[in-house]
Amino acid sequence: MVWTPVGQFASSGLVSSSFTTANRLAELLGDWRQGGVAHERLAATVRSLILDGRIPLQSRLPPERALAGVLGCSRATVTFAYNRLRDGG
């Protein structure tokens, strides 16, 4: 699925032309809940998917609420995971 950015963010270069849907990301994540703190495991699993190329670099990840709903976890878990990924570069 290719997502076409629209509006001010498209011209600013702040968004990528690829977009990972919540359902697709959930499929890629598999059994990410194995051991450890949920947000740390989620961040580590997403990072692994990026490093092995299953999520292209600079892809836009799904919104926190959408991903939390699909994964059946709290939005805070996804928020903390996304923050951890941002902090890690």
N, C-alpha and C positions, 0 to 999 in steps of 0.2 A: 504494500500500500504506500503510495507516495502522497505526501501532504504538501499542498502549496500554500506558503505563508501569504497572508493578506494584511494590508494596513501598514501602520507606521513601523511595526517590527520587521516586516519583510524588507523594507528599504534600508533599515538600520543594520542588517546583518546579524541581528540578535537571535534569529531562529534558523534552524536548519531546514533543508528541503525534505528530510526524512522524519517520519513520526512513528513511534512505536505505540500501538494501542494497548490499553490495559489488558485486554484479553490475550493479545499476542505476547506481551511481556509475562503474563501469568503462565502461559504455556512454556516459555523459555526458562522461567524460574524453577519449574519442577517442584521438588520437595525442599524448598529453601529453609524450612523451619527446623531442620535437624540441629539440635544443640545450640546453646548460647542465647544471648539476648536477641529478641526478634529484630529490632532495627539494625543491629550490627550484622546479623545474618543476612538480612535483606540487602543491605548496602554491599556486603562482601559478594553476594551472589550476583547482583547487578554489575558490580565491578568486574567480576570474572567473565560475565557475558560480553562486556565491552572489550576486555583484554583479548579474548579468544575470537573476536570478530563477529559474534552472533548479533550484537547490537553495534551498528556502525558508529565510529567516532562522530561526535557532534550531533547525534540523533536527539531529537526532542523526546523526552520521556513523558508518559501519560500524566494527567493531573493527579494530584494526591488523592482526592476523593474518589475518582474513578478507579484507581489502582487499589485503594483500600477496600472498596466495595467488592471488586472481583476477587481479591485475595482473602476476604473475610477477616480483615484485621482492622485496627483502629487507624484513623487518619494520622494520629500522632506517630505511629510506627513508621508510616511512609514518610512523613515530614522529617523525622529524625534521620531516616535512612538517606533521603535526598540531601539533607544538610551535611551528613557525613561524606557523601560523594562529592559535594561541592567543595567542602573543606579539604578533601584529598586531591582536588584538582581534576 
